[in-house]
Amino acid sequence: MEKLLQPDLGLIFWTIVNFALLAWLLAKFAWKPLISAIEAREKKIADDIISAQNAKDEAKQIEENLKRELENSSKTAALRIEEATKSAQKEREIILQDAQKSAQEIIARAKEEIDLQTQKAISEVKKELVNTALLAAKKIVAKESSVQTNAEMVKELLGEIKK
């Protein structure tokens, strides 16, 4: 057991030679491809990070543009609704004014018609009263032939008719 713990120069030499040979083989054939693969991977990851950042920035811009467009659309829609409301209000006022004018015209025509009919009725009543008065006068004249009495009676009747 003690022999295992004691260093042997031959074993040390061959261990160093094997390690140096392995290091040289790894450096010649494995390190460059491994380092190239690692560097390529790092570059790809860096490019992906940049690409993701660009995509994120682009998405942010698109979102801001969409917000602006939505606000503009909302404002435009609000303006259109307001314009339509104003237009409808104007139309309503015009229709109401037309209706009021028509109603006033109808009322004026009705008043004229009423006045005309009233005048006509008064005229007919006057004619009828005159006829009645003349008939009464004829009867009275037939009974009394005084001209003065007849004139007074006609004046009285006409005065009452005018009232």
Secondary structure by P-SEA (a helix, b strand, c coil): ccccccccaaaaaaaaaaaaaaaaaaaaccaaaaaaaaaaaaaaaaaaaaaaaaaaaaaaaaaaaaaaaaaaaaaaaaaaaaaaaaaaaaaaaaaaaaaaaaaaaaaaaaaaaaaaaaaaaaaaaaaaaaaaaaaaaaaaaaacccaaaaaaaaaaaaaaaac
